[in-house]
């Protein structure tokens, strides 16, 4: 609820209290990582990454922590690392257009042979969203 309103400090406060009783909740760990990432301070980034990585440990099949770590890698100027994270996110959830588009941009820059297949898939997904 707090994240929807942009109240990331409050979201972190509540989330960390909840984490005491449910320390292995992948969703909560992801949400905390996301909230810390949105604070935008240099000191919040390591916390965000740690929560996201822990979410992956708890539930490796989730796509969101991988996508968020991919965004961090892009911001840090590490497209090679970002590509790996976005590939993992796409493997886990090949219906998320925003993840596919990030991956397509990365693949385009390295002339990845699978780009044409990905672009076709994205076109179909976008058409299905329109209807």
Order of alpha helices (4+ residues) and beta strands (2+ residues): alpha-alpha-alpha-alpha-alpha-alpha-alpha
